[in-house]
Amino acid sequence: MTETSGQGRYDLEGQTFEFARRVRAFVKRLPRTLCNIEDVKQVVRSSGSIGANYIEANEALSKKDFRMRIRISRKESKETRYWL
């Protein structure tokens, strides 16, 4: 991992964004079958939701809210792995 402009080693916001971008690039290369169309929709939604929930966690008003949103982000990552 490389540091980017003082963001530190674990820039999870950037990494989750990059992951969602790469998932989208990957699914564009898949054949358009009836089965793939629905699966692609799901994997695109869940991969984008990982980063969105991580951003929401960073803006949380309480530790309880932070933990909940991090858990949702983790749940979305597991769902993405399932669909991939």
N, C-alpha and C positions, 0 to 999 in steps of 0.2 A: 504494500500500500504506500501511496505517496501522499505527502501533505500538500494541500492546496490552499494557498493564500490565508494561512493562519487558522483554517477550519479544523485542524487537528487530524489525527490519525484515523479516527472513527467517524467520518462524515457520513452517518447513516442516511441523512436526508438525500445527499447526493448519490449514495449507493443505491438507495431504493428507487430513485428516479431513473438512474441508469439501468437498473434491472427491468423496470417497466418498459423502458425504451427498447431494450434488447429483446424482451418478450414479443413486443409488437413487430420488430424486424423479423424475428423467427417465424411468427405465424403468417406473415406475408408470403413466405416461401412454401407454405403447406398447400397441398392440393385442395381445391374447393369441393369437398364432398358433403353430402347431406349431414353426415355425422360430425365432420370437422367444423362445420359452420357454427353449430351450437356450442361445441367444446371451446372453440376459439373465442367466442363471445364471453364465455365464463372465465377463461384464463386471462383475457385482457382486463376484464373488470377486477378480478381478484388481485392481479399483479399491480395494478394502479392503486388499489385500495391499501396496499401495504404502506406505501409512502405517504398517502393522504392521511392515514391514521397515525403514522409516526409524527407528521407535522402537527396534527391535532394534539398529540400527547405532549409535544414540546410547548404548546400554548395552554396547557391544562391549568386550571385555577387551583387545583388541590392535588396532593399526592395520590389520593384515591382515584381521582379522575385520570391522572397520568398513568397509573397502573392499569386501569381499565382499558385505556386506549392502546397502550403497549400490548396488552393481551389480545385486543382485537387485531392489531397489526400482525402479531404472531399467528393468530388464527387464520388470517388471510394468506399468510405465507405458506401455511400448511395446506390450505385449499388450493393455492396455485401449484404447489408441488404435486398434489393429487391430479389436477387436470393436465399438467405436463406429462 
